[in-house]
C-alpha cells in the first residue's frame, strides 16, 4: 500500500502537499492542518510539561 503525500485543503478542498505553508489555490495558511492535529500537539506539549515539572 502506497501512502500519498497529499491532503485536502481545509478551505478549498484541492489536494495539496502535507506541510506546505500556503495553499497554491486559495492562499490559506497551513492548509493541511486540521483540528485533530492541533489537539494532538497540545496534548503532547501538556504531557511533556507535566512530566518535566513532576520530576523537578
PDB file of N, CA, C, O and CB in Angstrom:
ATOM      1  N   UNK A   1       0.837  -1.172   0.000  1.00  0.00           N
ATOM      2  CA  UNK A   1       0.000   0.000   0.000  1.00  0.00           C
ATOM      3  C   UNK A   1       0.888   1.243   0.000  1.00  0.00           C
ATOM      4  O   UNK A   1       1.744   1.394   0.872  1.00  0.00           O
ATOM      5  CB  UNK A   1      -0.956  -0.007   1.213  1.00  0.00           C
ATOM      6  N   UNK A   2       0.696   2.106  -0.943  1.00  0.00           N
ATOM      7  CA  UNK A   2       1.498   3.314  -1.074  1.00  0.00           C
ATOM      8  C   UNK A   2       0.777   4.490  -0.434  1.00  0.00           C
ATOM      9  O   UNK A   2      -0.375   4.781  -0.757  1.00  0.00           O
ATOM     10  CB  UNK A   2       1.805   3.610  -2.552  1.00  0.00           C
ATOM     11  N   UNK A   3       1.472   5.159   0.476  1.00  0.00           N
ATOM     12  CA  UNK A   3       0.884   6.318   1.142  1.00  0.00           C
ATOM     13  C   UNK A   3       1.205   7.571   0.345  1.00  0.00           C
ATOM     14  O   UNK A   3       2.362   7.820   0.006  1.00  0.00           O
ATOM     15  CB  UNK A   3       1.400   6.447   2.596  1.00  0.00           C
ATOM     16  N   UNK A   4       0.185   8.354   0.049  1.00  0.00           N
ATOM     17  CA  UNK A   4       0.410   9.578  -0.712  1.00  0.00           C
ATOM     18  C   UNK A   4       0.781  10.706   0.234  1.00  0.00           C
ATOM     19  O   UNK A   4       0.484  10.658   1.428  1.00  0.00           O
ATOM     20  CB  UNK A   4      -0.837   9.951  -1.539  1.00  0.00           C
ATOM     21  N   UNK A   5       1.419  11.701  -0.303  1.00  0.00           N
ATOM     22  CA  UNK A   5       1.850  12.856   0.466  1.00  0.00           C
ATOM     23  C   UNK A   5       0.893  14.026   0.229  1.00  0.00           C
ATOM     24  O   UNK A   5       1.302  15.186   0.285  1.00  0.00           O
ATOM     25  CB  UNK A   5       3.297  13.248   0.093  1.00  0.00           C
ATOM     26  N   UNK A   6      -0.363  13.724  -0.033  1.00  0.00           N
ATOM     27  CA  UNK A   6      -1.352  14.763  -0.324  1.00  0.00           C
ATOM     28  C   UNK A   6      -2.474  14.739   0.707  1.00  0.00           C
ATOM     29  O   UNK A   6      -2.867  13.679   1.195  1.00  0.00           O
ATOM     30  CB  UNK A   6      -1.927  14.584  -1.740  1.00  0.00           C
ATOM     31  N   UNK A   7      -2.976  15.915   1.023  1.00  0.00           N
ATOM     32  CA  UNK A   7      -4.148  16.075   1.873  1.00  0.00           C
ATOM     33  C   UNK A   7      -5.054  17.106   1.219  1.00  0.00           C
ATOM     34  O   UNK A   7      -4.619  17.873   0.360  1.00  0.00           O
ATOM     35  CB  UNK A   7      -3.752  16.505   3.327  1.00  0.00           C
ATOM     36  N   UNK A   8      -6.296  17.119   1.622  1.00  0.00           N
ATOM     37  CA  UNK A   8      -7.249  18.118   1.128  1.00  0.00           C
ATOM     38  C   UNK A   8      -7.034  19.428   1.873  1.00  0.00           C
ATOM     39  O   UNK A   8      -6.838  19.439   3.088  1.00  0.00           O
ATOM     40  CB  UNK A   8      -8.718  17.626   1.297  1.00  0.00           C
ATOM     41  N   UNK A   9      -7.071  20.523   1.136  1.00  0.00           N
ATOM     42  CA  UNK A   9      -7.029  21.853   1.758  1.00  0.00           C
ATOM     43  C   UNK A   9      -8.311  22.029   2.557  1.00  0.00           C
ATOM     44  O   UNK A   9      -9.393  21.687   2.079  1.00  0.00           O
ATOM     45  CB  UNK A   9      -6.866  22.997   0.681  1.00  0.00           C
ATOM     46  N   UNK A  10      -8.199  22.561   3.770  1.00  0.00           N
ATOM     47  CA  UNK A  10      -9.387  22.699   4.613  1.00  0.00           C
ATOM     48  C   UNK A  10     -10.307  23.813   4.153  1.00  0.00           C
ATOM     49  O   UNK A  10     -11.430  23.927   4.645  1.00  0.00           O
ATOM     50  CB  UNK A  10      -8.980  22.946   6.038  1.00  0.00           C
ATOM     51  N   UNK A  11      -9.851  24.639   3.216  1.00  0.00           N
ATOM     52  CA  UNK A  11     -10.671  25.749   2.729  1.00  0.00           C
ATOM     53  C   UNK A  11     -11.270  25.457   1.351  1.00  0.00           C
ATOM     54  O   UNK A  11     -12.484  25.546   1.170  1.00  0.00           O
ATOM     55  CB  UNK A  11      -9.837  27.026   2.670  1.00  0.00           C
ATOM     56  N   UNK A  12     -10.424  25.109   0.385  1.00  0.00           N
ATOM     57  CA  UNK A  12     -10.909  24.942  -0.990  1.00  0.00           C
ATOM     58  C   UNK A  12     -11.007  23.481  -1.427  1.00  0.00           C
ATOM     59  O   UNK A  12     -11.465  23.216  -2.538  1.00  0.00           O
ATOM     60  CB  UNK A  12     -10.002  25.682  -1.939  1.00  0.00           C
ATOM     61  N   UNK A  13     -10.603  22.547  -0.610  1.00  0.00           N
ATOM     62  CA  UNK A  13     -10.656  21.092  -0.809  1.00  0.00           C
ATOM     63  C   UNK A  13      -9.815  20.572  -1.980  1.00  0.00           C
ATOM     64  O   UNK A  13     -10.014  19.432  -2.400  1.00  0.00           O
ATOM     65  CB  UNK A  13     -12.072  20.681  -1.019  1.00  0.00           C
ATOM     66  N   UNK A  14      -8.894  21.358  -2.513  1.00  0.00           N
ATOM     67  CA  UNK A  14      -7.964  20.838  -3.509  1.00  0.00           C
ATOM     68  C   UNK A  14      -6.905  19.997  -2.821  1.00  0.00           C
ATOM     69  O   UNK A  14      -6.618  20.205  -1.642  1.00  0.00           O
ATOM     70  CB  UNK A  14      -7.312  21.984  -4.312  1.00  0.00           C
ATOM     71  N   UNK A  15      -6.321  19.053  -3.541  1.00  0.00           N
ATOM     72  CA  UNK A  15      -5.230  18.255  -2.992  1.00  0.00           C
ATOM     73  C   UNK A  15      -3.964  19.094  -2.940  1.00  0.00           C
ATOM     74  O   UNK A  15      -3.539  19.658  -3.948  1.00  0.00           O
ATOM     75  CB  UNK A  15      -5.003  16.976  -3.830  1.00  0.00           C
ATOM     76  N   UNK A  16      -3.357  19.172  -1.745  1.00  0.00           N
ATOM     77  CA  UNK A  16      -2.108  19.906  -1.558  1.00  0.00           C
ATOM     78  C   UNK A  16      -1.128  19.001  -0.823  1.00  0.00           C
ATOM     79  O   UNK A  16      -1.535  18.042  -0.167  1.00  0.00           O
ATOM     80  CB  UNK A  16      -2.342  21.240  -0.772  1.00  0.00           C
ATOM     81  N   UNK A  17       0.157  19.301  -0.931  1.00  0.00           N
ATOM     82  CA  UNK A  17       1.174  18.526  -0.222  1.00  0.00           C
ATOM     83  C   UNK A  17       1.080  18.781   1.271  1.00  0.00           C
ATOM     84  O   UNK A  17       0.770  19.890   1.705  1.00  0.00           O
ATOM     85  CB  UNK A  17       2.582  18.870  -0.734  1.00  0.00           C
ATOM     86  N   UNK A  18       1.354  17.732   2.061  1.00  0.00           N
ATOM     87  CA  UNK A  18       1.375  17.886   3.511  1.00  0.00           C
ATOM     88  C   UNK A  18       2.527  18.803   3.901  1.00  0.00           C
ATOM     89  O   UNK A  18       3.629  18.692   3.362  1.00  0.00           O
ATOM     90  CB  UNK A  18       1.504  16.510   4.216  1.00  0.00           C
ATOM     91  N   UNK A  19       2.271  19.696   4.828  1.00  0.00           N
ATOM     92  CA  UNK A  19       3.323  20.524   5.388  1.00  0.00           C
ATOM     93  C   UNK A  19       3.666  21.790   4.627  1.00  0.00           C
ATOM     94  O   UNK A  19       4.605  22.490   5.007  1.00  0.00           O
ATOM     95  CB  UNK A  19       4.515  19.731   5.506  1.00  0.00           C
ATOM     96  N   UNK A  20       2.935  22.109   3.560  1.00  0.00           N
ATOM     97  CA  UNK A  20       3.247  23.361   2.865  1.00  0.00           C
ATOM     98  C   UNK A  20       2.702  24.538   3.665  1.00  0.00           C
ATOM     99  O   UNK A  20       1.770  24.385   4.454  1.00  0.00           O
ATOM    100  CB  UNK A  20       2.659  23.360   1.425  1.00  0.00           C
ATOM    101  N   UNK A  21       3.283  25.699   3.457  1.00  0.00           N
ATOM    102  CA  UNK A  21       2.937  26.885   4.235  1.00  0.00           C
ATOM    103  C   UNK A  21       1.636  27.528   3.770  1.00  0.00           C
ATOM    104  O   UNK A  21       0.823  27.939   4.598  1.00  0.00           O
ATOM    105  CB  UNK A  21       4.057  27.895   4.160  1.00  0.00           C
ATOM    106  N   UNK A  22       1.425  27.621   2.463  1.00  0.00           N
ATOM    107  CA  UNK A  22       0.206  28.237   1.906  1.00  0.00           C
ATOM    108  C   UNK A  22      -0.363  27.368   0.789  1.00  0.00           C
ATOM    109  O   UNK A  22       0.379  26.723   0.048  1.00  0.00           O
ATOM    110  CB  UNK A  22       0.503  29.666   1.373  1.00  0.00           C
ATOM    111  N   UNK A  23      -1.675  27.360   0.681  1.00  0.00           N
ATOM    112  CA  UNK A  23      -2.338  26.658  -0.410  1.00  0.00           C
ATOM    113  C   UNK A  23      -2.091  27.431  -1.706  1.00  0.00           C
ATOM    114  O   UNK A  23      -2.328  28.638  -1.749  1.00  0.00           O
ATOM    115  CB  UNK A  23      -3.871  26.499  -0.132  1.00  0.00           C
ATOM    116  N   UNK A  24      -1.626  26.770  -2.750  1.00  0.00           N
ATOM    117  CA  UNK A  24      -1.379  27.475  -4.008  1.00  0.00           C
ATOM    118  C   UNK A  24      -2.663  27.897  -4.728  1.00  0.00           C
ATOM    119  O   UNK A  24      -2.613  28.717  -5.645  1.00  0.00           O
ATOM    120  CB  UNK A  24      -0.558  26.603  -4.922  1.00  0.00           C
ATOM    121  N   UNK A  25      -3.794  27.356  -4.331  1.00  0.00           N
ATOM    122  CA  UNK A  25      -5.059  27.668  -4.995  1.00  0.00           C
ATOM    123  C   UNK A  25      -5.813  28.813  -4.324  1.00  0.00           C
ATOM    124  O   UNK A  25      -6.253  29.747  -4.994  1.00  0.00           O
ATOM    125  CB  UNK A  25      -5.934  26.440  -5.028  1.00  0.00           C
ATOM    126  N   UNK A  26      -5.965  28.740  -2.988  1.00  0.00           N
ATOM    127  CA  UNK A  26      -6.755  29.767  -2.297  1.00  0.00           C
ATOM    128  C   UNK A  26      -5.909  30.669  -1.404  1.00  0.00           C
ATOM    129  O   UNK A  26      -6.376  31.739  -1.011  1.00  0.00           O
ATOM    130  CB  UNK A  26      -7.832  29.110  -1.466  1.00  0.00           C
ATOM    131  N   UNK A  27      -4.668  30.272  -1.067  1.00  0.00           N
ATOM    132  CA  UNK A  27      -3.771  31.110  -0.296  1.00  0.00           C
ATOM    133  C   UNK A  27      -3.897  31.005   1.214  1.00  0.00           C
ATOM    134  O   UNK A  27      -3.251  31.765   1.935  1.00  0.00           O
ATOM    135  CB  UNK A  27      -3.977  32.490  -0.681  1.00  0.00           C
ATOM    136  N   UNK A  28      -4.717  30.078   1.713  1.00  0.00           N
ATOM    137  CA  UNK A  28      -4.883  29.951   3.160  1.00  0.00           C
ATOM    138  C   UNK A  28      -3.585  29.414   3.784  1.00  0.00           C
ATOM    139  O   UNK A  28      -2.888  28.600   3.179  1.00  0.00           O
ATOM    140  CB  UNK A  28      -6.085  29.014   3.496  1.00  0.00           C
ATOM    141  N   UNK A  29      -3.275  29.874   4.989  1.00  0.00           N
ATOM    142  CA  UNK A  29      -2.072  29.445   5.690  1.00  0.00           C
ATOM    143  C   UNK A  29      -2.306  28.066   6.302  1.00  0.00           C
ATOM    144  O   UNK A  29      -3.377  27.796   6.846  1.00  0.00           O
ATOM    145  CB  UNK A  29      -1.672  30.472   6.783  1.00  0.00           C
ATOM    146  N   UNK A  30      -1.300  27.195   6.210  1.00  0.00           N
ATOM    147  CA  UNK A  30      -1.338  25.823   6.745  1.00  0.00           C
ATOM    148  C   UNK A  30      -2.601  25.069   6.308  1.00  0.00           C
ATOM    149  O   UNK A  30      -3.431  24.714   7.145  1.00  0.00           O
ATOM    150  CB  UNK A  30      -1.261  25.855   8.276  1.00  0.00           C
ATOM    151  N   UNK A  31      -2.744  24.829   5.019  1.00  0.00           N
ATOM    152  CA  UNK A  31      -3.991  24.230   4.519  1.00  0.00           C
ATOM    153  C   UNK A  31      -4.210  22.780   4.917  1.00  0.00           C
ATOM    154  O   UNK A  31      -5.351  22.318   4.921  1.00  0.00           O
ATOM    155  CB  UNK A  31      -4.020  24.319   3.042  1.00  0.00           C
ATOM    156  N   UNK A  32      -3.154  22.047   5.253  1.00  0.00           N
ATOM    157  CA  UNK A  32      -3.327  20.629   5.546  1.00  0.00           C
ATOM    158  C   UNK A  32      -3.468  20.337   7.032  1.00  0.00           C
ATOM    159  O   UNK A  32      -3.622  19.176   7.410  1.00  0.00           O
ATOM    160  CB  UNK A  32      -2.171  19.856   4.997  1.00  0.00           C
ATOM    161  N   UNK A  33      -3.421  21.358   7.889  1.00  0.00           N
ATOM    162  CA  UNK A  33      -3.557  21.165   9.330  1.00  0.00           C
ATOM    163  C   UNK A  33      -5.034  21.167   9.684  1.00  0.00           C
ATOM    164  O   UNK A  33      -5.756  22.112   9.364  1.00  0.00           O
ATOM    165  CB  UNK A  33      -2.795  22.266  10.123  1.00  0.00           C
ATOM    166  N   UNK A  34      -5.481  20.103  10.346  1.00  0.00           N
ATOM    167  CA  UNK A  34      -6.868  20.075  10.784  1.00  0.00           C
ATOM    168  C   UNK A  34      -6.918  20.109  12.305  1.00  0.00           C
ATOM    169  O   UNK A  34      -5.876  20.076  12.959  1.00  0.00           O
ATOM    170  CB  UNK A  34      -7.595  18.824  10.238  1.00  0.00           C
ATOM    171  N   UNK A  35      -8.096  20.173  12.866  1.00  0.00           N
ATOM    172  CA  UNK A  35      -8.278  20.358  14.301  1.00  0.00           C
ATOM    173  C   UNK A  35      -7.716  19.179  15.096  1.00  0.00           C
ATOM    174  O   UNK A  35      -7.239  19.359  16.217  1.00  0.00           O
ATOM    175  CB  UNK A  35      -9.758  20.547  14.621  1.00  0.00           C
ATOM    176  N   UNK A  36      -7.771  17.981  14.526  1.00  0.00           N
ATOM    177  CA  UNK A  36      -7.225  16.803  15.200  1.00  0.00           C
ATOM    178  C   UNK A  36      -5.723  16.951  15.414  1.00  0.00           C
ATOM    179  O   UNK A  36      -5.211  16.601  16.477  1.00  0.00           O
ATOM    180  CB  UNK A  36      -7.522  15.532  14.388  1.00  0.00           C
ATOM    181  N   UNK A  37      -5.015  17.468  14.414  1.00  0.00           N
ATOM    182  CA  UNK A  37      -3.570  17.681  14.535  1.00  0.00           C
ATOM    183  C   UNK A  37      -3.252  18.709  15.619  1.00  0.00           C
ATOM    184  O   UNK A  37      -2.280  18.555  16.359  1.00  0.00           O
ATOM    185  CB  UNK A  37      -2.983  18.137  13.190  1.00  0.00           C
ATOM    186  N   UNK A  38      -4.065  19.749  15.711  1.00  0.00           N
ATOM    187  CA  UNK A  38      -3.849  20.791  16.712  1.00  0.00           C
ATOM    188  C   UNK A  38      -4.029  20.225  18.117  1.00  0.00           C
ATOM    189  O   UNK A  38      -3.205  20.484  18.994  1.00  0.00           O
ATOM    190  CB  UNK A  38      -4.813  21.971  16.482  1.00  0.00           C
ATOM    191  N   UNK A  39      -5.096  19.454  18.344  1.00  0.00           N
ATOM    192  CA  UNK A  39      -5.334  18.872  19.664  1.00  0.00           C
ATOM    193  C   UNK A  39      -4.262  17.855  20.036  1.00  0.00           C
ATOM    194  O   UNK A  39      -3.876  17.773  21.202  1.00  0.00           O
ATOM    195  CB  UNK A  39      -6.706  18.214  19.707  1.00  0.00           C
ATOM    196  N   UNK A  40      -3.775  17.085  19.078  1.00  0.00           N
ATOM    197  CA  UNK A  40      -2.696  16.144  19.362  1.00  0.00           C
ATOM    198  C   UNK A  40      -1.444  16.875  19.810  1.00  0.00           C
ATOM    199  O   UNK A  40      -0.793  16.447  20.763  1.00  0.00           O
ATOM    200  CB  UNK A  40      -2.394  15.288  18.134  1.00  0.00           C
ATOM    201  N   UNK A  41      -1.092  17.959  19.153  1.00  0.00           N
ATOM    202  CA  UNK A  41       0.098  18.713  19.516  1.00  0.00           C
ATOM    203  C   UNK A  41      -0.058  19.355  20.888  1.00  0.00           C
ATOM    204  O   UNK A  41       0.884  19.348  21.680  1.00  0.00           O
ATOM    205  CB  UNK A  41       0.391  19.779  18.468  1.00  0.00           C
ATOM    206  N   UNK A  42      -1.236  19.910  21.182  1.00  0.00           N
ATOM    207  CA  UNK A  42      -1.474  20.495  22.504  1.00  0.00           C
ATOM    208  C   UNK A  42      -1.354  19.431  23.583  1.00  0.00           C
ATOM    209  O   UNK A  42      -0.755  19.686  24.628  1.00  0.00           O
ATOM    210  CB  UNK A  42      -2.862  21.161  22.565  1.00  0.00           C
ATOM    211  N   UNK A  43      -1.905  18.249  23.359  1.00  0.00           N
ATOM    212  CA  UNK A  43      -1.834  17.157  24.324  1.00  0.00           C
ATOM    213  C   UNK A  43      -0.387  16.756  24.577  1.00  0.00           C
ATOM    214  O   UNK A  43       0.005  16.549  25.725  1.00  0.00           O
ATOM    215  CB  UNK A  43      -2.640  15.951  23.832  1.00  0.00           C
ATOM    216  N   UNK A  44       0.400  16.646  23.532  1.00  0.00           N
ATOM    217  CA  UNK A  44       1.805  16.259  23.679  1.00  0.00           C
ATOM    218  C   UNK A  44       2.573  17.311  24.477  1.00  0.00           C
ATOM    219  O   UNK A  44       3.363  16.966  25.356  1.00  0.00           O
ATOM    220  CB  UNK A  44       2.457  16.057  22.297  1.00  0.00           C
ATOM    221  N   UNK A  45       2.348  18.585  24.178  1.00  0.00           N
ATOM    222  CA  UNK A  45       3.043  19.659  24.890  1.00  0.00           C
ATOM    223  C   UNK A  45       2.667  19.652  26.365  1.00  0.00           C
ATOM    224  O   UNK A  45       3.543  19.773  27.221  1.00  0.00           O
ATOM    225  CB  UNK A  45       2.715  21.026  24.265  1.00  0.00           C
ATOM    226  N   UNK A  46       1.380  19.513  26.680  1.00  0.00           N
ATOM    227  CA  UNK A  46       0.940  19.491  28.074  1.00  0.00           C
ATOM    228  C   UNK A  46       1.502  18.267  28.795  1.00  0.00           C
ATOM    229  O   UNK A  46       1.909  18.370  29.953  1.00  0.00           O
ATOM    230  CB  UNK A  46      -0.597  19.498  28.155  1.00  0.00           C
ATOM    231  N   UNK A  47       1.530  17.137  28.144  1.00  0.00           N
ATOM    232  CA  UNK A  47       2.077  15.918  28.741  1.00  0.00           C
ATOM    233  C   UNK A  47       3.562  16.079  29.059  1.00  0.00           C
ATOM    234  O   UNK A  47       4.003  15.728  30.153  1.00  0.00           O
ATOM    235  CB  UNK A  47       1.868  14.723  27.802  1.00  0.00           C
ATOM    236  N   UNK A  48       4.328  16.605  28.113  1.00  0.00           N
ATOM    237  CA  UNK A  48       5.765  16.801  28.334  1.00  0.00           C
ATOM    238  C   UNK A  48       5.998  17.809  29.454  1.00  0.00           C
ATOM    239  O   UNK A  48       6.873  17.607  30.296  1.00  0.00           O
ATOM    240  CB  UNK A  48       6.457  17.276  27.036  1.00  0.00           C
ATOM    241  N   UNK A  49       5.227  18.885  29.471  1.00  0.00           N
ATOM    242  CA  UNK A  49       5.373  19.874  30.541  1.00  0.00           C
ATOM    243  C   UNK A  49       5.021  19.279  31.890  1.00  0.00           C
ATOM    244  O   UNK A  49       5.688  19.571  32.883  1.00  0.00           O
ATOM    245  CB  UNK A  49       4.498  21.093  30.267  1.00  0.00           C
ATOM    246  N   UNK A  50       3.992  18.454  31.950  1.00  0.00           N
ATOM    247  CA  UNK A  50       3.607  17.804  33.214  1.00  0.00           C
ATOM    248  C   UNK A  50       4.673  16.843  33.714  1.00  0.00           C
ATOM    249  O   UNK A  50       4.983  16.816  34.905  1.00  0.00           O
ATOM    250  CB  UNK A  50       2.293  17.057  33.042  1.00  0.00           C
ATOM    251  N   UNK A  51       5.229  16.061  32.814  1.00  0.00           N
ATOM    252  CA  UNK A  51       6.302  15.134  33.201  1.00  0.00           C
ATOM    253  C   UNK A  51       7.533  15.915  33.654  1.00  0.00           C
ATOM    254  O   UNK A  51       8.167  15.541  34.641  1.00  0.00           O
ATOM    255  CB  UNK A  51       6.667  14.191  32.022  1.00  0.00           C
ATOM    256  N   UNK A  52       7.874  16.972  32.966  1.00  0.00           N
ATOM    257  CA  UNK A  52       9.034  17.777  33.313  1.00  0.00           C
ATOM    258  C   UNK A  52       8.883  18.402  34.701  1.00  0.00           C
ATOM    259  O   UNK A  52       9.810  18.358  35.509  1.00  0.00           O
ATOM    260  CB  UNK A  52       9.249  18.864  32.266  1.00  0.00           C
ATOM    261  N   UNK A  53       7.701  18.989  34.975  1.00  0.00           N
ATOM    262  CA  UNK A  53       7.508  19.626  36.272  1.00  0.00           C
ATOM    263  C   UNK A  53       7.376  18.614  37.403  1.00  0.00           C
ATOM    264  O   UNK A  53       7.719  18.922  38.545  1.00  0.00           O
ATOM    265  CB  UNK A  53       6.285  20.507  36.234  1.00  0.00           C
ATOM    266  N   UNK A  54       6.892  17.428  37.112  1.00  0.00           N
ATOM    267  CA  UNK A  54       6.760  16.389  38.142  1.00  0.00           C
ATOM    268  C   UNK A  54       8.129  15.935  38.630  1.00  0.00           C
ATOM    269  O   UNK A  54       8.292  15.675  39.822  1.00  0.00           O
ATOM    270  CB  UNK A  54       5.966  15.185  37.599  1.00  0.00           C
ATOM    271  N   UNK A  55       9.102  15.833  37.760  1.00  0.00           N
ATOM    272  CA  UNK A  55      10.421  15.353  38.133  1.00  0.00           C
ATOM    273  C   UNK A  55      11.392  16.467  38.508  1.00  0.00           C
ATOM    274  O   UNK A  55      12.588  16.216  38.657  1.00  0.00           O
ATOM    275  CB  UNK A  55      10.992  14.555  37.015  1.00  0.00           C
ATOM    276  N   UNK A  56      10.912  17.659  38.659  1.00  0.00           N
ATOM    277  CA  UNK A  56      11.808  18.772  39.080  1.00  0.00           C
ATOM    278  C   UNK A  56      11.924  18.831  40.564  1.00  0.00           C
ATOM    279  O   UNK A  56      12.626  19.692  41.094  1.00  0.00           O
ATOM    280  CB  UNK A  56      11.306  20.118  38.561  1.00  0.00           C
TER     281      UNK A  56
END
